[in-house]
Amino acid sequence: MIVIVMGVSGSGKTTVGKLLAESLNWDFSDADDFHPSANIEKMSKGIPLEDADRLPWLLQLQATIDRWLLENKNVVLACSALKASYREMLYRDKQRMKIVYLKGNFELFAARLKNRENHYMKADLLSSQLDTLEEPKDAIIVDASPTVEVIICQIINHLMCD
């Protein structure tokens, strides 16, 4: 199974994703690692990405997900997946994939980003991400404000009950 943990920057995708993968004894991957250097450079300068910038990144993720499915791997993937069209590209097998949406508000995410060190995504891009976000209807929706441990328990409970 592949679980995509999605949300805007500062929602906790990577932290939750890593701990979820560790709890399930699965592999973890961060979609940020698939961005071409031009995208990282743009974001580090505070320039929001356009759909054209995201397409090569999404195609790379799509190919990787296809490979994981073919290999029957269990993977947690942290990925913003802000638009429905992006999720449609990545959501390759409804039987063997789940999307977890970490939902919260601007203030929570901005506070987290302010405390983040050594990351190219800055708080000033949060507004553009929230403007771009199309909340999923077919996801496990989890409040991003509790502790990571509470969030992990909620996600695992949903995965076991589905």
C-alpha positions as CSV (number, residue, x, y, z in Angstrom):
1,M,0.0,0.0,0.0
2,I,1.0,3.6,-0.6
3,V,-0.1,6.4,1.7
4,I,0.3,9.9,0.4
5,V,0.4,12.4,3.3
6,M,-0.6,15.7,1.8
7,G,-1.0,19.3,2.8
8,V,0.6,22.7,2.6
9,S,4.0,23.6,3.8
10,G,4.2,23.5,7.6
11,S,1.3,21.0,7.9
12,G,3.7,18.3,9.1
13,K,3.8,16.1,6.0
14,T,7.4,15.0,6.5
15,T,7.3,14.7,10.3
16,V,4.0,12.7,10.2
17,G,5.1,10.7,7.2
18,K,8.4,9.6,8.7
19,L,6.8,8.6,12.0
20,L,3.9,6.9,10.3
21,A,6.3,4.9,8.1
22,E,8.3,4.0,11.1
23,S,5.2,2.9,13.1
24,L,4.1,0.7,10.2
25,N,7.6,-0.5,9.4
26,W,7.2,0.9,5.8
27,D,9.5,2.9,3.6
28,F,9.3,6.7,3.6
29,S,9.9,9.1,0.7
30,D,9.6,12.8,0.5
31,A,8.2,14.3,-2.7
32,D,10.4,17.4,-2.2
33,D,13.4,15.1,-3.0
34,F,12.0,14.7,-6.6
35,H,11.9,18.5,-7.4
36,P,14.3,19.6,-10.1
37,S,17.0,22.1,-8.9
38,A,15.3,24.9,-10.8
39,N,12.1,24.4,-8.7
40,I,14.1,24.4,-5.5
41,E,15.9,27.6,-6.6
42,K,12.6,29.3,-7.4
43,M,11.0,28.4,-4.1
44,S,14.1,29.4,-2.1
45,K,13.8,32.8,-3.7
46,G,10.1,33.0,-2.6
47,I,8.8,32.5,-6.1
48,P,5.7,30.3,-6.3
49,L,5.8,27.4,-8.7
50,E,3.5,27.4,-11.7
51,D,1.8,24.2,-13.1
52,A,4.5,24.1,-15.8
53,D,7.2,23.9,-13.1
54,R,5.4,21.1,-11.3
55,L,4.7,18.9,-14.3
56,P,8.2,17.3,-14.5
57,W,8.1,16.7,-10.8
58,L,4.7,15.1,-10.9
59,L,5.7,12.9,-13.8
60,Q,8.7,11.7,-11.9
61,L,6.5,11.0,-8.8
62,Q,4.0,9.2,-11.0
63,A,6.7,6.9,-12.5
64,T,8.0,6.2,-9.0
65,I,4.6,5.4,-7.6
66,D,4.0,3.0,-10.6
67,R,7.3,1.3,-9.8
68,W,6.3,1.0,-6.1
69,L,3.0,-0.5,-7.0
70,L,4.6,-3.0,-9.4
71,E,7.0,-4.0,-6.7
72,N,4.2,-4.2,-4.1
73,K,6.0,-1.8,-1.8
74,N,4.6,-0.3,1.3
75,V,5.5,3.4,1.2
76,V,4.5,6.6,3.0
77,L,5.0,9.5,0.6
78,A,5.0,13.1,2.0
79,C,3.7,15.3,-0.9
80,S,1.9,18.6,-1.0
81,A,-0.5,17.4,-3.8
82,L,-2.3,20.7,-3.5
83,K,-4.6,20.5,-6.6
84,A,-7.1,17.7,-7.5
85,S,-5.4,17.4,-10.9
86,Y,-2.1,16.6,-9.2
87,R,-3.7,14.0,-7.0
88,E,-5.3,12.4,-10.0
89,M,-1.9,12.0,-11.6
90,L,-0.5,10.4,-8.4
91,Y,-3.5,8.4,-7.3
92,R,-2.7,5.4,-9.4
93,D,-4.6,2.5,-7.7
94,K,-7.6,3.2,-5.4
95,Q,-7.4,-0.3,-3.9
96,R,-3.7,0.1,-2.9
97,M,-3.4,3.8,-2.2
98,K,-4.8,6.2,0.4
99,I,-4.5,9.9,0.7
100,V,-4.2,11.5,4.2
101,Y,-4.9,15.3,4.3
102,L,-3.3,17.2,7.2
103,K,-5.8,20.1,7.6
104,G,-5.1,23.3,9.5
105,N,-5.1,27.0,9.4
106,F,-2.7,29.7,8.3
107,E,-1.6,30.7,11.8
108,L,-0.6,27.1,12.8
109,F,1.4,26.5,9.6
110,A,3.0,30.0,9.6
111,A,4.2,29.5,13.2
112,R,5.7,26.1,12.3
113,L,7.5,27.6,9.2
114,K,8.9,30.4,11.2
115,N,10.7,27.9,13.4
116,R,12.0,25.8,10.5
117,E,15.7,25.9,9.8
118,N,17.6,24.8,6.6
119,H,14.6,24.4,4.4
120,Y,14.0,26.2,1.1
121,M,10.3,26.6,1.6
122,K,9.7,29.9,3.4
123,A,6.6,31.2,5.2
124,D,6.0,33.9,2.6
125,L,4.9,31.1,0.1
126,L,2.3,29.7,2.5
127,S,-0.4,32.1,1.3
128,S,0.1,31.1,-2.3
129,Q,0.0,27.4,-1.3
130,L,-3.3,28.0,0.6
131,D,-4.7,29.8,-2.4
132,T,-3.7,26.9,-4.7
133,L,-5.0,24.2,-2.3
134,E,-8.1,22.3,-3.4
135,E,-9.1,20.3,-0.4
136,P,-9.6,16.6,-1.2
137,K,-13.0,15.0,-0.9
138,D,-11.8,11.4,-1.0
139,A,-9.1,11.5,1.7
140,I,-8.6,10.6,5.3
141,I,-8.8,14.1,6.8
142,V,-6.8,14.7,9.9
143,D,-6.5,17.8,12.0
144,A,-2.9,18.9,11.9
145,S,-2.9,20.7,15.2
146,P,-2.6,17.9,17.8
147,T,0.6,16.2,18.7
148,V,2.3,14.0,16.1
149,E,1.6,10.9,18.2
150,V,-2.2,11.7,18.2
151,I,-2.1,12.3,14.5
152,I,-0.3,9.0,13.8
153,C,-2.8,7.1,16.0
154,Q,-5.7,8.7,14.1
155,I,-4.2,7.8,10.7
156,I,-3.4,4.2,11.7
157,N,-7.0,3.8,13.0
158,H,-8.4,5.0,9.7
159,L,-6.1,2.7,7.7
160,M,-7.0,-0.3,9.8
161,C,-10.8,0.4,9.5
162,D,-10.9,1.1,5.8
